[in-house]
Amino acid sequence: MTLDRRHLLTAAAATGFIAAAPKPPGGAHMGAGPAAAPGDAAINRYFDTVSDYILSTSPENATGLGLDTGKRAALNSRSTRASGVLVSGATPPNSGLLNAMQPGARAE
Protein backbone atom coordinates (compact mmCIF):
# COMPACT_ATOMS: atom_id res chain seq x y z
CA MET A 1 0.00 0.00 0.00
CA THR A 2 1.33 3.39 -0.89
CA LEU A 3 0.76 6.45 1.22
CA ASP A 4 -0.88 9.15 -0.80
CA ARG A 5 -2.48 12.43 0.25
CA ARG A 6 -5.98 10.92 0.56
CA HIS A 7 -4.84 8.17 2.97
CA LEU A 8 -2.81 10.63 5.01
CA LEU A 9 -5.75 13.02 5.41
CA THR A 10 -8.12 10.16 6.29
CA ALA A 11 -5.74 8.85 8.97
CA ALA A 12 -5.22 12.35 10.39
CA ALA A 13 -8.97 12.99 10.53
CA ALA A 14 -9.61 9.65 12.25
CA THR A 15 -6.90 10.40 14.80
CA GLY A 16 -8.45 13.80 15.48
CA PHE A 17 -11.91 12.32 15.98
CA ILE A 18 -10.58 9.73 18.41
CA ALA A 19 -8.67 12.35 20.37
CA ALA A 20 -11.73 14.62 20.54
CA ALA A 21 -14.14 11.84 21.58
CA PRO A 22 -15.67 12.27 25.03
CA LYS A 23 -13.85 10.42 27.76
CA PRO A 24 -15.65 8.25 30.33
CA PRO A 25 -16.25 9.91 33.70
CA GLY A 26 -13.94 9.18 36.60
CA GLY A 27 -10.77 9.17 34.55
CA ALA A 28 -11.29 5.60 33.32
CA HIS A 29 -9.41 4.92 30.13
CA MET A 30 -10.21 2.56 27.30
CA GLY A 31 -7.36 0.27 28.37
CA ALA A 32 -8.76 -0.17 31.87
CA GLY A 33 -10.68 -3.43 31.94
CA PRO A 34 -12.74 -5.19 34.57
CA ALA A 35 -11.18 -6.47 37.76
CA ALA A 36 -9.32 -9.77 37.49
CA ALA A 37 -11.37 -12.90 38.11
CA PRO A 38 -10.20 -15.40 40.76
CA GLY A 39 -8.94 -17.95 38.20
CA ASP A 40 -6.98 -15.42 36.14
CA ALA A 41 -3.74 -15.83 38.08
CA ALA A 42 -3.81 -19.62 37.67
CA ILE A 43 -4.49 -19.51 33.93
CA ASN A 44 -1.83 -16.82 33.46
CA ARG A 45 0.71 -19.07 35.24
CA TYR A 46 -0.33 -21.93 32.95
CA PHE A 47 0.06 -19.76 29.84
CA ASP A 48 3.49 -18.65 31.08
CA THR A 49 4.48 -22.29 31.53
CA VAL A 50 3.26 -23.21 28.04
CA SER A 51 4.99 -20.28 26.38
CA ASP A 52 8.26 -20.95 28.23
CA TYR A 53 8.06 -24.61 27.17
CA ILE A 54 7.40 -23.73 23.53
CA LEU A 55 10.22 -21.19 23.44
CA SER A 56 12.69 -23.53 25.14
CA THR A 57 11.92 -26.44 22.81
CA SER A 58 11.92 -24.26 19.70
CA PRO A 59 14.45 -21.48 20.28
CA GLU A 60 14.08 -20.23 16.71
CA ASN A 61 10.63 -18.95 17.70
CA ALA A 62 12.15 -16.93 20.54
CA THR A 63 14.69 -15.42 18.15
CA GLY A 64 12.06 -14.72 15.50
CA LEU A 65 9.81 -12.98 18.04
CA GLY A 66 12.67 -11.03 19.59
CA LEU A 67 12.23 -12.78 22.95
CA ASP A 68 15.78 -14.12 23.18
CA THR A 69 16.85 -11.41 25.60
CA GLY A 70 17.12 -11.24 29.37
CA LYS A 71 16.44 -14.60 30.99
CA ARG A 72 16.03 -16.20 27.53
CA ALA A 73 19.30 -14.84 26.08
CA ALA A 74 20.81 -18.35 26.00
CA LEU A 75 18.16 -19.38 23.45
CA ASN A 76 19.89 -17.17 20.88
CA SER A 77 22.73 -19.65 20.51
CA ARG A 78 20.58 -22.79 20.39
CA SER A 79 18.71 -24.49 17.59
CA THR A 80 16.03 -27.16 17.55
CA ARG A 81 17.18 -30.75 17.47
CA ALA A 82 14.81 -32.48 15.08
CA SER A 83 15.66 -36.09 15.65
CA GLY A 84 13.76 -39.28 15.02
CA VAL A 85 13.27 -39.69 18.77
CA LEU A 86 11.25 -36.49 18.95
CA VAL A 87 9.32 -37.20 15.77
CA SER A 88 8.41 -40.85 16.47
CA GLY A 89 8.51 -40.89 20.27
CA ALA A 90 5.76 -42.76 22.08
CA THR A 91 5.08 -39.88 24.46
CA PRO A 92 4.45 -36.48 22.91
CA PRO A 93 6.85 -33.87 24.27
CA ASN A 94 3.95 -31.69 25.40
CA SER A 95 1.97 -34.40 27.21
CA GLY A 96 2.78 -32.85 30.58
CA LEU A 97 1.27 -29.56 29.47
CA LEU A 98 -1.84 -31.30 28.18
CA ASN A 99 -2.23 -33.20 31.44
CA ALA A 100 -1.96 -29.96 33.42
CA MET A 101 -4.96 -28.63 31.48
CA GLN A 102 -7.24 -31.42 32.67
CA PRO A 103 -9.87 -30.53 35.28
CA GLY A 104 -8.60 -30.98 38.79
CA ALA A 105 -4.94 -30.90 37.78
CA ARG A 106 -2.65 -28.93 40.03
CA ALA A 107 -0.08 -26.51 38.70
CA GLU A 108 3.48 -27.30 39.72
N, C-alpha and C positions, 0 to 999 in steps of 0.2 A: 504494500500500500504506500502510495506516495502522499506526502503532506502538501496539499495545496491550500490556497487562501480560504476556500470554502470550509475545509475540514478544520483549519485553525480557528476560524471565527465561530464555528459550531462548538468546538471544544471550549473555547473561551467563554461563550455564552452559557454553556451548561455549567461550567465551574462557577460563574457568577451567580446563577440561579441557586445552586447548592449552597454557596456561601451566604446568600441573602435569605435562605429559607428560615422560617421561625424555629427557634430552638425549644426543646421541651422545658417545662418549668423545673426549677430545683437544680439546675446545672447538670442534669443528666445528659450524657452524650450518647451518640448512636452506638459507640463501641461498648457501652456499659450494658451488660446482659443481666439476666436474672441471677439470683444467688445460686451457688453451687448446691447440687443435690447431694444427699448422703453418700451415694455410691460413686460419685465422680472421682474421688481420690483413688479408689480401688481400680477403676477402669483406666484412669490415667497412668497408674503404676504398671498395669498390664500392657498398655500401649507402649510405654517406655521400654519394658522388657522385650516386647516383640520387635520394636524398631532397633534396639541395641543388638538383638540376635541377628536380624537381617543384615545390618551394617557390618557386624563382625564376621558373618559367614560369606558376605559378598562385598569386600572392601572397595570394589570398583564403584559400587553405588554411593558409598560415602564420598569418594573422590569426585564423582560426577555431580553430586549435590552440594559439594563444597563443605561437607561436614567432617572432613578429615583434619580438623584442628582441635586444639585443646586436649581433652582427654582421649580423643580419637585420632590424634596425630600419627600414631604408630600404624594406622590403617593405610596411610599414604604409601608405605613401602611394601605392602602386601598385595598379593593377587589371589584370586580364587583357585583352589585346587580341584579341578574337575576330574575326579578319578572314577573308575568303575565302581569302587566301593560306595561312593556317594550316589551314583546313578542307580545302581542295582541293589542297594542295601535293603535288608528286610525291614528295618525300622526307619521310617522317614525322619530326616534330621529335625523336623519341626514338631515331632509327636509330643514332646513335652509342652510346647506352647499350646497345642490343640487340647491336651488333657487339662491344662490350667483353665481353659475356657468353659469346661463342663460345669453344670450347676453343682454347687457345693464344694468345688475345688478351692483350696486355700492357696493364696499367693505366697511364694517363698521369699 
